[in-house]
Amino acid sequence: MTWLRALREVVRSGLTIEEARLEPLLALRTAVGVALVIGPALWLASPAYAASAALGAYSAGAATFQRTWRPRKVIALGAGVGLALGTFLGYLAAGRLATFLPLLAVWAFAAGMAWAVGSTAGIVAATTVGSMLVTVTLPTSIGRALEHAGIIALGGVAQALLILLFPIRRWGAHRDALADALAAVADYARRLRHDPTAPFDPEPLMTARDAAAVTPSQARTRPSVLHGPRGLAERIRPVVAALADPGVGAPPEGPGRDRARELLDAAAEVLDAAARSIRRGTPVEVSPGSTDALCVDEEHEVLEGPARQAAERLVELLGEALEIARCGRPGRTPAPPVPEDAQVLVRPTMFRLVPVVVRAVRRELRRDSPVFRHAVRLAAVATLGYLIAARLPVGHGYWVPITSVMVMRPDFHQTYARAVARLAGTLAGVALATGMVRALGPDAQVFGLLAVVSAGLSFMLNRTGYAYSQCFTAAYVVFLLGMGGQAWEQTVPERVVLTLLGGALAMLAYVVFPAWETPRLPGRLADWLAAEGRYAAAVLRSYAEPTREHHADLRRALLASREARAAWQEAYDRARQEPVRPRGLTSREAEEAQEAIKGFDRAVMLMESHVPRADSRPVPEAERLAEALEADTAQAAVDVREHRNPDWARVEEALHVWEGAAAGDGGPVVRRGAEMQKRALEALATAVSRTPLERDVGSAREEQRVRAAAAAEGDGSGSAHRGG
């Protein structure tokens, strides 16, 4: 992608309204938390104390809107404590550049490394850098600084108390994650009716699994309905795929295909009904037609062989899903736990999280890590922005580094999109608030009320787009400054100019010290391929020797392959938005390789749907193929990283030895699945294999293709011609 196209995408993304369900009650509760600290501070103390209280309450409230599965009150308390600590330490070092700049650099670097734990930790940590930068306005007294820090922490405590006293839709995010997983499988079943080889995105299942991990205290209060359906969704997915596939399931045409479509449609309706029941806490409602369709008649059933086995298994699993959804309603007996989910997925408590955080940060302490490079950029930009602001003939110069810190993210697209969104939102919010300030005149109480209203609107629009939330955040800041007696004629122009300067500084920092994903694509692809090879080998070993140990290994390999796929998908999506010339893999090669590995994964999933039970007859021929697949995919991963052509000699030899139909239960299924895997691997080799001449001119061809596409969009034929 050229820089011009990348910047156009940045502007479009930054100003896009995202479709999200508004949560006015949550926004109202958080805004009340801001009001509860601003009002008493204005009445009992001064506007300066009210501004500090508002800083803590607003930032702690905003932290609770981040995507996290931990209790919101813990997030609010943690944010409040972090803000107070950053404020106080900043004051201790403020006044001398020799002490403040090193502290600011270290604190900003630590905030950047917090992204190793997750996006929520990174965003909350960035707000603490902002609070440290505001300390230049604190009074010159350690006692007064402690008071301000305490009031900031009190804002976080107020938000936590409101969450505790007025819970809104408890376990709502967990219910949504589980319902989304069931709905995703329902959508998959519907698409399989028309396209038997339709792809499935496992992200909803991964999110549901992440939501299922709870702390010991959460496990004691978790609703029973959140225990079982996730495992059922995991098991239903390969079954519906096996039923629809013309190779191992229903025939391509005829009564068998019609029966498969009928079962898939009924399965989709049942899963959607279970998802609605779990999401809303309402009774399960399924039409009589779908219930009748799920009755498998022993005498008149048209499906035979593996297709009939899949149909019977699907009906059994859907019955379990409905029973769990019904028993999850209030007043009903809890459903018995599904064996797969009998052991609770444990999430460490806040204290036990410390060694986990340390290990995560240590893994990212390397020069090629995007998180490490983000931390370096954050530290450099915060200190440089502070130095620049200190020499500008304006007040509130700390807005420059604050803007930079708040818009910076570990990847290119989000950083640039947020910079554009923040500038646009600031312009709109400042214009709106300025008009109201001029019309109302100086009144601290009125400005305090308007600040609370602006905070509530900012919270409510938090998930609809950064620009629209930032509009009311900018208005909130203007009203706070007006509450403190600042003249709008002075603060408003400064706010706009300094925001523009801070955003430009953040964008320039990414150009100077980037963390491009494009060069990492071969490595991400290799990791995904190796993980898929281990997953396929685990499935085959479950056929070769059906034991509980092998089934547990299969589950671990499946989760590892999903993590590798998610890492590849994230890198691939970022690389497509970067203005960087492809290295190692062109865009077309990456897309074709991705489709090939998805086909390989689908073949493995079909085999997994018919994995024999522990007491079934083994398929010894599968062990040789498992070893060949694991060895060849591991070597191919090395070849992809080093830009060599992969080879599947061991797999071809194992399949050649395995002549004829496989013996034992599930033999035909595993044999056909193995053939599908081989075709997918051959497609992968075709996608990434290049002759020496192609390797020399591959980058030039890709650049020519990109420029031609840009010319077709109106960038001008002249530049495209020169690129050729």
NORRA-V597872 format. One record per residue. SS is DSSP state (helix for helix, strand for strand, loop for the rest). OMEGA is omega as a letter, one per 30 degrees, with the letter a starting at -180 (999 if undefined). Layout:
ss->SS omega->OMEGA
ss->SS omega->OMEGA
//
This chain:
ss->loop omega->l
ss->loop omega->l
ss->helix omega->a
ss->helix omega->l
ss->helix omega->l
ss->helix omega->l
ss->helix omega->l
ss->helix omega->l
ss->helix omega->l
ss->helix omega->a
ss->helix omega->a
ss->helix omega->a
ss->helix omega->a
ss->helix omega->a
ss->loop omega->a
ss->loop omega->l
ss->loop omega->a
ss->loop omega->l
ss->loop omega->a
ss->loop omega->l
ss->loop omega->l
ss->loop omega->a
ss->loop omega->a
ss->helix omega->a
ss->helix omega->l
ss->helix omega->l
ss->helix omega->l
ss->helix omega->l
ss->helix omega->a
ss->helix omega->l
ss->helix omega->l
ss->helix omega->l
ss->helix omega->l
ss->helix omega->a
ss->helix omega->a
ss->helix omega->l
ss->helix omega->l
ss->helix omega->a
ss->helix omega->l
ss->helix omega->l
ss->helix omega->l
ss->helix omega->a
ss->helix omega->a
ss->helix omega->a
ss->loop omega->a
ss->loop omega->l
ss->helix omega->l
ss->helix omega->l
ss->helix omega->l
ss->helix omega->l
ss->helix omega->l
ss->helix omega->l
ss->helix omega->l
ss->helix omega->l
ss->helix omega->a
ss->helix omega->a
ss->helix omega->a
ss->helix omega->a
ss->helix omega->l
ss->helix omega->l
ss->helix omega->l
ss->helix omega->l
ss->helix omega->a
ss->loop omega->l
ss->loop omega->l
ss->loop omega->a
ss->loop omega->l
ss->loop omega->a
ss->loop omega->l
ss->loop omega->l
ss->loop omega->a
ss->helix omega->a
ss->helix omega->l
ss->helix omega->l
ss->helix omega->a
ss->helix omega->l
ss->helix omega->l
ss->helix omega->l
ss->helix omega->l
ss->helix omega->l
ss->helix omega->l
ss->helix omega->l
ss->helix omega->l
ss->helix omega->a
ss->helix omega->l
ss->helix omega->l
ss->helix omega->a
ss->helix omega->l
ss->helix omega->l
ss->helix omega->l
ss->helix omega->a
ss->helix omega->a
ss->helix omega->a
ss->loop omega->l
ss->loop omega->l
ss->loop omega->a
ss->helix omega->a
ss->helix omega->l
ss->helix omega->a
ss->helix omega->a
ss->helix omega->l
ss->helix omega->l
ss->helix omega->a
ss->helix omega->a
ss->helix omega->a
ss->helix omega->a
ss->helix omega->l
ss->helix omega->l
ss->helix omega->l
ss->helix omega->l
ss->helix omega->l
ss->helix omega->l
ss->helix omega->l
ss->helix omega->l
ss->helix omega->l
ss->helix omega->l
ss->loop omega->a
ss->loop omega->a
ss->helix omega->l
ss->helix omega->l
ss->helix omega->a
ss->helix omega->a
ss->helix omega->l
ss->helix omega->l
ss->helix omega->l
ss->helix omega->l
ss->helix omega->l
ss->helix omega->l
ss->helix omega->l
ss->helix omega->l
ss->helix omega->l
ss->helix omega->a
ss->helix omega->l
ss->helix omega->a
ss->helix omega->l
ss->helix omega->a
ss->helix omega->a
ss->loop omega->l
ss->loop omega->a
ss->loop omega->l
ss->loop omega->a
ss->helix omega->l
ss->helix omega->l
ss->helix omega->l
ss->helix omega->l
ss->helix omega->l
ss->helix omega->l
ss->helix omega->l
ss->helix omega->l
ss->helix omega->l
ss->helix omega->l
ss->helix omega->l
ss->helix omega->l
ss->helix omega->l
ss->helix omega->l
ss->helix omega->l
ss->helix omega->l
ss->helix omega->l
ss->helix omega->a
ss->helix omega->l
ss->helix omega->l
ss->helix omega->l
ss->helix omega->a
ss->helix omega->a
ss->helix omega->a
ss->loop omega->l
ss->loop omega->l
ss->loop omega->l
ss->loop omega->l
ss->loop omega->a
ss->loop omega->a
ss->helix omega->a
ss->helix omega->l
ss->helix omega->l
ss->helix omega->l
ss->helix omega->a
ss->helix omega->l
ss->helix omega->l
ss->helix omega->l
ss->helix omega->l
ss->helix omega->l
ss->helix omega->l
ss->helix omega->l
ss->helix omega->l
ss->helix omega->l
ss->helix omega->l
ss->helix omega->l
ss->helix omega->l
ss->helix omega->l
ss->helix omega->a
ss->helix omega->l
ss->helix omega->l
ss->helix omega->a
ss->helix omega->a
ss->loop omega->a
ss->loop omega->l
ss->loop omega->a
ss->loop omega->l
ss->loop omega->l
ss->loop omega->l
ss->loop omega->a
ss->loop omega->a
ss->helix omega->l
ss->helix omega->l
ss->helix omega->l
ss->helix omega->l
ss->helix omega->l
ss->helix omega->l
ss->helix omega->l
ss->helix omega->l
ss->helix omega->a
ss->helix omega->l
ss->loop omega->a
ss->strand omega->l
ss->loop omega->l
ss->helix omega->l
ss->helix omega->l
ss->helix omega->a
ss->helix omega->a
ss->helix omega->a
ss->helix omega->a
ss->loop omega->l
ss->loop omega->a
ss->loop omega->a
ss->helix omega->a
ss->helix omega->a
ss->helix omega->a
ss->helix omega->a
ss->helix omega->l
ss->helix omega->l
ss->helix omega->l
ss->helix omega->l
ss->helix omega->l
ss->helix omega->a
ss->helix omega->l
ss->helix omega->a
ss->helix omega->l
ss->helix omega->a
ss->helix omega->l
ss->helix omega->l
ss->helix omega->l
ss->helix omega->l
ss->helix omega->a
ss->helix omega->a
ss->loop omega->a
ss->loop omega->a
ss->loop omega->a
ss->loop omega->a
ss->loop omega->a
ss->loop omega->l
ss->loop omega->a
ss->loop omega->a
ss->loop omega->l
ss->loop omega->a
ss->helix omega->l
ss->helix omega->l
ss->helix omega->l
ss->helix omega->l
ss->helix omega->l
ss->helix omega->l
ss->helix omega->l
ss->helix omega->l
ss->helix omega->l
ss->helix omega->l
ss->helix omega->l
ss->helix omega->l
ss->helix omega->l
ss->helix omega->a
ss->helix omega->l
ss->helix omega->a
ss->helix omega->l
ss->helix omega->l
ss->helix omega->l
ss->helix omega->l
ss->helix omega->l
ss->helix omega->a
ss->helix omega->a
ss->helix omega->a
ss->helix omega->a
ss->helix omega->a
ss->loop omega->a
ss->loop omega->l
ss->loop omega->l
ss->loop omega->l
ss->loop omega->l
ss->loop omega->a
ss->loop omega->l
ss->helix omega->l
ss->helix omega->l
ss->helix omega->l
ss->helix omega->l
ss->helix omega->a
ss->helix omega->a
ss->loop omega->l
ss->loop omega->l
ss->loop omega->a
ss->loop omega->a
ss->loop omega->a
ss->loop omega->a
ss->loop omega->l
ss->loop omega->a
ss->loop omega->l
ss->loop omega->a
ss->loop omega->l
ss->helix omega->a
ss->helix omega->l
ss->helix omega->l
ss->helix omega->l
ss->helix omega->l
ss->helix omega->l
ss->helix omega->l
ss->helix omega->l
ss->helix omega->l
ss->helix omega->l
ss->helix omega->l
ss->helix omega->a
ss->helix omega->l
ss->helix omega->l
ss->helix omega->l
ss->helix omega->a
ss->helix omega->l
ss->helix omega->a
ss->helix omega->l
ss->helix omega->l
ss->helix omega->l
ss->helix omega->a
ss->helix omega->l
ss->loop omega->l
ss->loop omega->l
ss->loop omega->l
ss->loop omega->l
ss->loop omega->l
ss->loop omega->a
ss->loop omega->l
ss->loop omega->l
ss->loop omega->a
ss->loop omega->l
ss->loop omega->a
ss->helix omega->a
ss->helix omega->a
ss->helix omega->a
ss->loop omega->l
ss->loop omega->a
ss->loop omega->l
ss->loop omega->a
ss->strand omega->l
ss->loop omega->a
ss->loop omega->l
ss->loop omega->a
ss->loop omega->a
ss->loop omega->l
ss->loop omega->l
ss->helix omega->a
ss->helix omega->l
ss->helix omega->l
ss->helix omega->l
ss->helix omega->a
ss->helix omega->l
ss->helix omega->a
ss->helix omega->l
ss->helix omega->l
ss->helix omega->l
ss->helix omega->a
ss->helix omega->a
ss->loop omega->l
ss->loop omega->a
ss->loop omega->a
ss->loop omega->a
ss->loop omega->l
ss->helix omega->l
ss->helix omega->l
ss->helix omega->a
ss->helix omega->l
ss->helix omega->l
ss->helix omega->l
ss->helix omega->l
ss->helix omega->a
ss->helix omega->l
ss->helix omega->a
ss->helix omega->a
ss->helix omega->l
ss->helix omega->a
ss->helix omega->l
ss->helix omega->l
ss->helix omega->l
ss->helix omega->l
ss->helix omega->l
ss->helix omega->a
ss->helix omega->a
ss->helix omega->a
ss->loop omega->l
ss->loop omega->a
ss->loop omega->a
ss->loop omega->l
ss->loop omega->l
ss->loop omega->l
ss->loop omega->a
ss->loop omega->l
ss->helix omega->l
ss->helix omega->l
ss->helix omega->l
ss->helix omega->l
ss->helix omega->a
ss->helix omega->a
ss->helix omega->a
ss->helix omega->a
ss->helix omega->a
ss->loop omega->l
ss->loop omega->a
ss->loop omega->a
ss->loop omega->a
ss->helix omega->a
ss->helix omega->a
ss->helix omega->l
ss->helix omega->a
ss->helix omega->a
ss->helix omega->l
ss->helix omega->l
ss->helix omega->l
ss->helix omega->a
ss->helix omega->a
ss->helix omega->l
ss->helix omega->a
ss->helix omega->l
ss->helix omega->l
ss->helix omega->l
ss->helix omega->a
ss->helix omega->a
ss->helix omega->l
ss->helix omega->l
ss->helix omega->l
ss->helix omega->a
ss->helix omega->a
ss->helix omega->l
ss->helix omega->l
ss->helix omega->l
ss->helix omega->l
ss->helix omega->a
ss->helix omega->a
ss->helix omega->a
ss->loop omega->a
ss->loop omega->l
ss->loop omega->a
ss->helix omega->a
ss->helix omega->l
ss->helix omega->l
ss->helix omega->l
ss->helix omega->l
ss->helix omega->l
ss->helix omega->l
ss->helix omega->l
ss->helix omega->l
ss->helix omega->l
ss->helix omega->l
ss->helix omega->l
ss->helix omega->l
ss->helix omega->l
ss->helix omega->l
ss->helix omega->a
ss->helix omega->a
ss->loop omega->a
ss->loop omega->a
ss->loop omega->l
ss->loop omega->a
ss->loop omega->a
ss->helix omega->a
ss->helix omega->a
ss->helix omega->l
ss->helix omega->a
ss->helix omega->l
ss->helix omega->a
ss->helix omega->l
ss->helix omega->l
ss->helix omega->l
ss->helix omega->l
ss->helix omega->a
ss->helix omega->l
ss->helix omega->l
ss->helix omega->l
ss->helix omega->l
ss->helix omega->l
ss->helix omega->l
ss->helix omega->l
ss->loop omega->l
ss->loop omega->l
ss->loop omega->l
ss->loop omega->a
ss->helix omega->a
ss->helix omega->a
ss->helix omega->a
ss->helix omega->a
ss->helix omega->l
ss->helix omega->l
ss->helix omega->a
ss->helix omega->a
ss->helix omega->a
ss->helix omega->a
ss->helix omega->l
ss->helix omega->l
ss->helix omega->a
ss->helix omega->l
ss->helix omega->l
ss->helix omega->l
ss->helix omega->l
ss->helix omega->l
ss->helix omega->l
ss->helix omega->l
ss->helix omega->a
ss->helix omega->a
ss->helix omega->l
ss->helix omega->a
ss->helix omega->a
ss->loop omega->a
ss->loop omega->l
ss->loop omega->a
ss->loop omega->l
ss->loop omega->a
ss->helix omega->l
ss->helix omega->a
ss->helix omega->a
ss->helix omega->l
ss->helix omega->l
ss->helix omega->l
ss->helix omega->l
ss->helix omega->l
ss->helix omega->l
ss->helix omega->l
ss->helix omega->a
ss->helix omega->l
ss->helix omega->l
ss->helix omega->l
ss->helix omega->l
ss->helix omega->l
ss->helix omega->l
ss->helix omega->l
ss->helix omega->l
ss->helix omega->l
ss->helix omega->l
ss->helix omega->a
ss->helix omega->l
ss->helix omega->l
ss->helix omega->l
ss->helix omega->a
ss->helix omega->a
ss->loop omega->a
ss->loop omega->l
ss->loop omega->l
ss->helix omega->l
ss->helix omega->l
ss->helix omega->l
ss->helix omega->l
ss->helix omega->l
ss->helix omega->l
ss->helix omega->a
ss->helix omega->l
ss->helix omega->l
ss->helix omega->l
ss->helix omega->a
ss->helix omega->l
ss->helix omega->l
ss->helix omega->l
ss->helix omega->l
ss->helix omega->l
ss->helix omega->l
ss->helix omega->l
ss->helix omega->l
ss->helix omega->l
ss->helix omega->a
ss->helix omega->l
ss->helix omega->l
ss->helix omega->a
ss->helix omega->l
ss->helix omega->l
ss->helix omega->a
ss->helix omega->a
ss->helix omega->a
ss->loop omega->a
ss->loop omega->l
ss->loop omega->a
ss->loop omega->l
ss->loop omega->a
ss->loop omega->l
ss->loop omega->l
ss->loop omega->l
ss->loop omega->l
ss->loop omega->a
ss->helix omega->a
ss->helix omega->l
ss->helix omega->l
ss->helix omega->a
ss->helix omega->a
ss->helix omega->l
ss->helix omega->l
ss->helix omega->l
ss->helix omega->l
ss->helix omega->a
ss->helix omega->l
ss->helix omega->l
ss->helix omega->l
ss->helix omega->l
ss->helix omega->l
ss->helix omega->l
ss->helix omega->l
ss->helix omega->l
ss->helix omega->l
ss->helix omega->l
ss->helix omega->a
ss->helix omega->a
ss->loop omega->a
ss->loop omega->l
ss->loop omega->a
ss->loop omega->l
ss->loop omega->a
ss->loop omega->a
ss->loop omega->a
ss->loop omega->l
ss->loop omega->a
ss->loop omega->l
ss->loop omega->a
ss->loop omega->a
ss->helix omega->a
ss->helix omega->a
ss->helix omega->a
ss->helix omega->l
ss->helix omega->l
ss->helix omega->l
ss->helix omega->a
ss->helix omega->l
ss->helix omega->a
ss->helix omega->a
ss->helix omega->a
ss->helix omega->l
ss->helix omega->l
ss->helix omega->l
ss->helix omega->l
ss->helix omega->l
ss->helix omega->l
ss->helix omega->a
ss->helix omega->l
ss->helix omega->l
ss->helix omega->a
ss->loop omega->l
ss->loop omega->l
ss->loop omega->l
ss->loop omega->l
ss->loop omega->a
ss->loop omega->a
ss->loop omega->a
ss->helix omega->a
ss->helix omega->l
ss->helix omega->l
ss->helix omega->l
ss->helix omega->a
ss->helix omega->l
ss->helix omega->l
ss->helix omega->l
ss->helix omega->a
ss->loop omega->a
ss->loop omega->l
ss->loop omega->a
ss->loop omega->l
ss->loop omega->a
ss->loop omega->l
ss->loop omega->l
ss->loop omega->l
ss->loop omega->a
ss->helix omega->l
ss->helix omega->a
ss->helix omega->a
ss->helix omega->l
ss->helix omega->l
ss->helix omega->l
ss->helix omega->l
ss->helix omega->l
ss->helix omega->l
ss->helix omega->l
ss->helix omega->a
ss->helix omega->l
ss->helix omega->l
ss->helix omega->l
ss->helix omega->l
ss->helix omega->l
ss->helix omega->l
ss->helix omega->l
ss->helix omega->l
ss->helix omega->a
ss->helix omega->a
ss->helix omega->a
ss->loop omega->l
ss->loop omega->l
ss->loop omega->l
ss->helix omega->l
ss->helix omega->l
ss->helix omega->l
ss->helix omega->a
ss->helix omega->a
ss->helix omega->a
ss->helix omega->a
ss->helix omega->l
ss->helix omega->l
ss->helix omega->l
ss->helix omega->l
ss->helix omega->l
ss->helix omega->a
ss->helix omega->l
ss->helix omega->a
ss->helix omega->l
ss->helix omega->l
ss->helix omega->l
ss->helix omega->l
ss->helix omega->l
ss->helix omega->l
ss->helix omega->l
ss->helix omega->l
ss->helix omega->l
ss->loop omega->a
ss->helix omega->a
ss->helix omega->a
ss->helix omega->l
ss->helix omega->l
ss->helix omega->l
ss->helix omega->l
ss->helix omega->l
ss->loop omega->999
//
